């Protein structure tokens, strides 16, 4: 049976407001919830980023919903501390918590000052952390020396029922890896990158999900454009959206069509002069002042033409 859940986005709402929203979600008929876990929002304009684990206690007390959380152990969270946080919530609210573990993103985890590793190294660290967390939740005293260090750690307050440990993955390779230790899979729709865009020149990815690793996408695309702030070619937030919304306001419309987005993409590419264009450079610099104006004018033109046709 399909379960429809509510995603609690800490980067979008203040913690108190988000708690109230999840209460309303339950009242509206949602039967599950999941929380994001950020130290900072995706952009300054979002302006919020509450601490997920203290918020979970309040949200689970205010509702009867089962909750999921996705965290990245080994950076902001030592795996023993994350295990303790999950065990505490699950002891207070039995059979209502699952924990997804992922390899992390720089925008959330790099605040510690540690060098941000490549995907393969992040997966290896994730595997070690998952083993530590599972052992602690099983009641073991853990000593581990590897990519993370744990010395004689033991959880004294544990839930009676085990906490499902879920692996987060958006590629077949990562899914195979987390399948070696996870109780389930947390993923997004979309399928395999290679079959989706074998001949792509630009591979656009949204944030916060689907989270496709830019390096993996680059194996199948000549140019990778992304909304992720930890990857240089941040085409969505920096280059496209400001111009799109300016064009909508200039045209006095609140409707965004596929034709407008296509016009924005063409305008964006046209900002790069023919003399500059090459197989790996078709996206202008984020500092190019012509970008927003060109995109806005293209979107406004399509919007006004659509209005005239409709009338």
C-alpha positions as CSV (number, residue, x, y, z in Angstrom):
1,X,0.0,0.0,0.0
2,X,1.3,3.4,-0.9
3,X,2.0,5.9,1.9
4,X,1.9,9.6,1.1
5,X,4.2,11.6,3.4
6,X,4.9,15.2,4.2
7,X,8.5,16.5,3.7
8,X,9.5,18.9,6.5
9,X,12.0,21.3,4.9
10,X,13.9,23.1,7.6
11,X,15.5,25.5,5.1
12,X,12.1,26.9,4.2
13,X,10.4,27.4,7.5
14,X,11.3,28.4,11.1
15,X,11.3,25.4,13.5
16,X,8.1,26.5,15.3
17,X,6.2,27.1,12.0
18,X,7.4,23.8,10.6
19,X,6.2,21.9,13.7
20,X,2.8,23.5,13.2
21,X,2.8,22.6,9.5
22,X,3.5,18.9,10.2
23,X,0.6,19.0,12.7
24,X,-1.6,20.4,9.9
25,X,-0.3,17.8,7.5
26,X,-1.4,15.0,9.8
27,X,-4.8,16.7,10.1
28,X,-5.1,16.9,6.3
29,X,-4.5,13.2,6.0
30,X,-0.8,12.6,5.5
31,X,0.3,9.4,7.2
32,X,4.0,9.9,7.5
33,X,6.7,12.6,7.5
34,X,10.3,13.0,6.7
35,X,12.7,15.8,7.9
36,X,15.6,17.4,6.1
37,X,18.8,17.9,8.1
38,X,20.8,21.0,7.1
39,X,23.1,23.3,8.9
40,X,22.3,26.1,6.5
41,X,19.7,26.7,3.8
42,X,20.3,26.3,0.1
43,X,20.3,30.1,-0.3
44,X,20.2,33.2,1.9
45,X,16.6,33.9,0.6
46,X,15.3,30.8,2.3
47,X,16.6,32.1,5.5
48,X,16.0,29.2,7.9
49,X,17.7,26.0,9.0
50,X,16.6,24.6,12.4
51,X,18.4,21.6,14.1
52,X,16.5,18.6,12.9
53,X,17.1,16.3,15.9
54,X,15.9,18.7,18.6
55,X,12.9,19.6,16.3
56,X,12.1,15.9,15.8
57,X,11.3,15.5,19.5
58,X,8.8,18.3,19.4
59,X,7.3,17.2,16.1
60,X,6.9,13.6,17.2
61,X,5.3,14.7,20.5
62,X,2.9,16.9,18.6
63,X,1.8,14.2,16.2
64,X,1.3,10.5,15.9
65,X,3.1,10.2,12.6
66,X,6.0,7.9,11.8
67,X,9.1,10.0,10.9
68,X,12.1,9.6,8.8
69,X,15.4,11.6,8.9
70,X,18.3,11.6,6.5
71,X,21.7,12.5,7.9
72,X,25.3,12.2,6.8
73,X,27.5,10.7,9.5
74,X,31.2,11.3,9.7
75,X,31.3,15.1,9.2
76,X,29.0,17.3,11.3
77,X,27.9,14.2,13.2
78,X,30.2,11.7,14.8
79,X,28.4,8.3,14.2
80,X,28.2,7.7,17.9
81,X,26.4,11.0,18.5
82,X,24.0,10.4,15.6
83,X,23.3,6.9,16.9
84,X,22.5,8.4,20.3
85,X,20.2,11.0,18.8
86,X,18.2,8.4,16.9
87,X,18.1,6.0,19.8
88,X,16.7,8.7,22.1
89,X,13.9,9.6,19.7
90,X,13.1,6.0,19.1
91,X,13.0,5.2,22.8
92,X,10.5,8.0,23.4
93,X,8.4,7.2,20.3
94,X,8.6,3.5,19.7
95,X,8.3,2.2,16.1
96,X,7.9,5.7,14.7
97,X,11.5,6.5,13.5
98,X,13.6,5.4,10.6
99,X,17.1,6.8,9.9
100,X,18.5,7.2,6.4
101,X,22.3,7.6,6.0
102,X,23.9,9.3,3.1
103,X,27.3,10.3,1.9
104,X,26.6,14.0,2.4
105,X,26.9,17.3,0.5
106,X,29.5,20.0,1.0
107,X,26.9,22.7,1.6
108,X,25.7,20.9,4.7
109,X,28.9,19.2,6.0
110,X,32.0,21.2,5.0
111,X,31.5,23.7,7.8
112,X,33.8,21.5,10.0
113,X,36.7,22.5,7.9
114,X,37.6,19.0,6.9
115,X,38.7,18.5,3.2
116,X,35.7,17.5,1.2
117,X,36.4,14.1,-0.4
118,X,35.5,12.5,-3.7
119,X,32.4,10.3,-3.9
120,X,34.2,7.0,-3.5
121,X,35.9,8.2,-0.3
122,X,32.6,9.5,1.0
123,X,31.0,6.2,0.4
124,X,33.8,4.4,2.2
125,X,33.4,6.7,5.2
126,X,29.6,6.2,5.1
127,X,30.1,2.4,5.2
128,X,32.3,2.6,8.3
129,X,29.8,5.0,10.0
130,X,26.8,2.8,9.2
131,X,28.6,-0.2,10.8
132,X,29.4,1.8,13.9
133,X,25.8,3.1,14.2
134,X,24.2,-0.3,13.7
135,X,26.6,-1.9,16.3
136,X,25.8,0.8,18.8
137,X,22.0,0.5,18.3
138,X,22.4,-3.3,18.8
139,X,23.8,-2.6,22.2
140,X,27.5,-3.4,21.5
141,X,30.5,-1.5,23.0
142,X,32.3,-0.2,19.9
143,X,35.9,0.6,19.3
144,X,36.8,1.5,15.7
145,X,39.9,3.1,14.2
146,X,39.6,4.0,10.5
147,X,38.2,6.9,8.6
148,X,36.4,7.7,11.9
149,X,37.5,6.9,15.3
150,X,35.3,5.5,18.1
151,X,36.7,4.4,21.5
152,X,34.7,2.2,23.8
153,X,31.3,3.8,22.9
154,X,28.1,2.3,24.2
155,X,24.5,3.5,24.1
156,X,22.8,3.2,27.5
157,X,19.4,4.4,26.4
158,X,18.1,2.3,23.4
159,X,14.7,1.6,22.0
160,X,13.1,-1.8,22.6
161,X,12.5,-2.2,18.8
162,X,15.3,-1.8,16.2
163,X,15.5,1.4,14.2
164,X,15.5,0.7,10.4
165,X,18.7,2.0,8.8
166,X,18.0,3.1,5.3
167,X,20.7,3.8,2.6
168,X,20.3,7.0,0.5
169,X,21.2,6.5,-3.2
170,X,20.4,8.1,-6.6
171,X,22.5,5.9,-8.8
172,X,22.6,2.1,-9.4
173,X,26.2,2.0,-8.2
174,X,25.4,3.7,-4.9
175,X,22.3,1.6,-4.5
176,X,24.4,-1.6,-4.8
177,X,26.8,-0.2,-2.2
178,X,24.2,0.7,0.4
179,X,22.5,-2.6,-0.3
180,X,25.4,-4.3,1.4
181,X,24.4,-2.9,4.8
182,X,21.0,-1.0,4.6
183,X,17.5,-2.3,5.6
184,X,16.0,-0.3,2.8
185,X,16.6,2.3,0.0
186,X,15.8,6.0,0.0
187,X,15.9,7.3,-3.6
188,X,14.3,9.6,-6.1
189,X,12.6,9.0,-9.4
190,X,14.5,9.3,-12.7
191,X,16.3,6.1,-13.5
192,X,19.9,5.5,-14.6
193,X,21.8,8.5,-15.8
194,X,23.4,6.7,-18.7
195,X,20.0,5.7,-20.2
196,X,18.5,9.1,-19.5
197,X,20.9,11.3,-21.2
198,X,23.6,9.5,-23.2
199,X,24.1,12.3,-25.7
200,X,23.5,15.2,-23.4
201,X,25.5,18.4,-23.8
202,X,24.0,20.0,-20.6
203,X,22.8,17.8,-17.8
204,X,20.6,19.9,-15.6
205,X,20.0,18.8,-12.0
206,X,17.8,20.3,-9.3
207,X,18.3,20.7,-5.7
208,X,17.7,19.6,-3.0
209,X,16.5,16.5,-4.9
210,X,17.1,14.7,-7.0
211,X,20.6,14.6,-5.8
212,X,22.7,13.3,-8.7
213,X,26.5,13.4,-8.2
214,X,27.9,15.9,-10.8
215,X,31.0,13.8,-11.3
216,X,28.8,10.8,-12.2
217,X,26.7,12.9,-14.6
218,X,29.8,14.2,-16.2
219,X,30.6,10.7,-17.4
220,X,27.6,10.8,-19.7
221,X,27.4,14.6,-20.6
222,X,29.9,17.0,-22.1
223,X,28.7,19.9,-19.9
224,X,27.1,19.5,-16.5
225,X,24.9,22.3,-15.2
226,X,23.4,22.0,-11.7
227,X,21.5,23.8,-9.0
228,X,23.9,22.6,-6.4
229,X,25.9,25.3,-4.6
230,X,28.8,22.9,-4.0
231,X,29.4,22.6,-7.8
232,X,30.7,25.4,-9.9
233,X,28.2,25.3,-12.8
234,X,25.2,26.4,-10.7
235,X,22.9,27.2,-13.6
236,X,19.5,27.2,-12.0
237,X,19.7,29.5,-9.0
238,X,22.3,31.9,-10.2
239,X,21.8,32.1,-14.0
240,X,18.2,31.1,-14.8
241,X,15.8,31.8,-12.0
242,X,16.5,35.5,-11.4
243,X,15.9,36.3,-15.1
244,X,12.8,34.0,-15.3
245,X,11.1,35.7,-12.4
246,X,12.0,39.2,-13.6
247,X,10.5,38.3,-17.0
248,X,7.3,37.1,-15.3
249,X,7.0,40.3,-13.3
250,X,7.6,42.5,-16.4
251,X,4.9,40.6,-18.3
252,X,2.6,40.7,-15.2
253,X,1.9,37.0,-15.2
254,X,2.3,34.2,-12.6
255,X,2.3,31.3,-15.1
256,X,5.5,29.6,-16.1
257,X,5.3,27.5,-19.2
258,X,7.7,25.1,-20.9
259,X,8.0,27.6,-23.7
260,X,9.3,30.2,-21.3
261,X,11.9,27.9,-19.9
262,X,13.0,26.9,-23.3
263,X,13.3,30.5,-24.3
264,X,15.3,31.1,-21.1
265,X,17.7,28.3,-22.0
266,X,18.2,29.6,-25.6
267,X,18.8,33.2,-24.3
268,X,21.3,31.8,-21.7
269,X,23.3,30.0,-24.4
270,X,23.1,33.1,-26.8
271,X,24.9,35.2,-24.2
272,X,28.0,33.2,-24.9
273,X,29.4,34.7,-28.1
274,X,30.2,32.5,-31.1
275,X,33.9,33.3,-30.7
276,X,33.8,32.0,-27.1
277,X,31.7,28.9,-27.7
278,X,33.4,25.5,-27.5
279,X,32.3,21.9,-26.5
280,X,32.9,22.6,-22.9
281,X,31.9,26.2,-22.6
282,X,28.3,27.0,-23.6
283,X,27.2,28.4,-20.3
284,X,28.1,32.0,-19.4
285,X,29.9,33.1,-16.3
286,X,27.8,33.7,-13.2
287,X,29.3,37.2,-13.1
288,X,28.1,38.1,-16.6
289,X,25.7,41.1,-16.2
290,X,24.0,40.4,-19.5
291,X,22.5,37.1,-18.4
292,X,19.6,38.2,-16.2
293,X,18.5,40.8,-18.7
294,X,18.6,38.5,-21.7
295,X,16.7,35.7,-19.9
296,X,14.1,38.2,-18.6
297,X,13.5,39.7,-22.0
298,X,13.1,36.2,-23.6
299,X,10.6,35.0,-21.0
300,X,8.7,38.3,-21.2
301,X,8.4,38.0,-24.9
302,X,7.0,34.5,-24.8
303,X,4.6,35.5,-22.0
304,X,3.2,38.5,-23.9
305,X,2.8,36.4,-27.1
306,X,0.9,33.8,-25.1
307,X,-1.3,36.5,-23.7
308,X,-2.1,37.9,-27.1
309,X,-2.9,34.5,-28.5
310,X,-5.2,33.7,-25.5
311,X,-7.1,37.0,-26.0
